[in-house]
Amino acid sequence: MKLTSAFDISTSALTAQRMRMDVISSNIANAETTRTRFVNGRWEPYTRKMVALEPQAKPFAQHLQSAMSGVSGEGVKVTSIVNDPTPHKLVFNPSHPDANEEGYVLMPNVDILKEMVDMISATRSYEANVTALNASKAMVMKALELGGR
């Protein structure tokens, strides 16, 4: 087992959670944006984004070596940022500049409550990985302390 394996795993998770927080922040900032791109003669509202995560891929030989050495994980990586397929919301607001003939405005599919829950989840995961990183650092420091005697 590499001495820095725990650092690598925690670092990959910190990076992934930071990306989640950035995307969630973007969703919240654009929760009222009704014009993002012009398609087929009309403006489309902002579409909520989500971060797709997966374990870091490695070849079979490395999986076998990891299993034999007792290392169970290699971290996580962001594979893509995908659009949420949830339909946009129709809101009645006849005074809005983007209202249609009936007075309805096509609004983004961003739910602020859902975004806040996701932000709390990402923050807690980030904090947990910082704690794991600090624990790993403390163990390495203690090992170096013991080795120096």
N, C-alpha and C positions, 0 to 999 in steps of 0.2 A: 504494500500500500504506500502510495506517495504521501509524503509529509504534507503536501499542500492540497490534497484531494478535498478536504473539508472546506478549504478556502475557495477552491474552484467551484464547488457546488453552491456555496452560499453566494458567491459573486454572480454566478449565472442567474440565481433566483432574484438577487437584488436588481440586476439589470432588467429582468422580465417584469418585475413588479413596478419598477420605475416607468417602463414603457406603458404598462396598464394605467398608471396614474396620469401620464401625459395624455393618453387617448381619452380617458374619462374627463379630464379637464377640458379637452377640446369639445367633447360632447356637451358639457354643461355650458361652455361659452357660446355654442351655436344652437342652444335649445329654442331660440326664437328666430333663427335665420331662415327666411322664406325664399331666398334667392341664392343658389350656389352655382347652378349650371343651366344653360339655355338649351332645352331639348325639344325638338318638334314644335317650335314656335311658342314655347311657354317655359317659364322658370320652374325649376324643381327645388324643393326645400332641402335643407341639410339632411343627410341620412346618418343615423347613429352608427358609430364604428365600434368594433369589438376586437380584442387581441386574442389570437389563437396561439396557445402554448402547447408544447410537446416535449417529451424527454429528448435530450441530445442524442442524436443517432450515432451509432458506432458499428463497425464491422463485427461479424460473428466472432472472429478470433479475439477481439478485445472484450466482448461479452464473456467469452469462455475464460479468459485470463482474469477478468474482474471477479467472476464467480469463484474461481480457484483461490484467489488471493483474499476473498472476503469483503471486497469493496462492493457495496450494493447499488450505488447510484453515481451518475455523472453530471447531474444538473438538469437544467431546463433551458429551452430556447424559445424565442418568439418566431413562429413560422410565418405568420401573416397578420395583417389587419384587414378584417372583413366587414362588409356592410351588414347591418342588422336587417333581416328580411321582413320585420314587422311593418305593416302598412303605415303610411303617414296619416296624421290626424286632420280631420276637417273641423274647423272651428268657425262658428258664425261670428263674423265681425265685418259688417258692411262698410265701415269707414276705413278699413285697411286698404292700402294701395294695391295689394295683390288679390283682393277679393274677386270672386267670379260674379256672374250675373245674378246668382241667388244670394250673394253676400257671404259665401263661405271661402275661407282661406285654407289652403293646404299647408299644414304646419309640420315641422320635423317630428320624427318618431322617437324623440328623446323624452324619457320620463325622468325628471329630476330626482324623484325619490329612489328609483332604481340606480341611478348614477351615484347617489350619495351612499347607498348600501355597497355598491361595487367599490367606491373610493375607500370606505371604511375597511372592507375586506382586503384591498390591496395594501393599505397602510398597515394593517395588522400583520399581514404576511411579510411586508418589508421589515417591520420591527422584529418579528420572530427570526428572520434571517440575519439581522444585525446582531441579535442576541446569540445566535448560533456561531456567527463569525467571531464574536468576542470570546465566547467559550473556547473555541478552537485556538484562538490566539493565546488565551491564558494557559491552555494545556501545553502548547508548544513552548511558551516561556518557562513553565514549570519544568518541562523536560530538559530544556537547556540549562536551567538552574541546577537540576540534579546531576546532569552530565558534567558540569563544570567542577564538581566536588571531588 
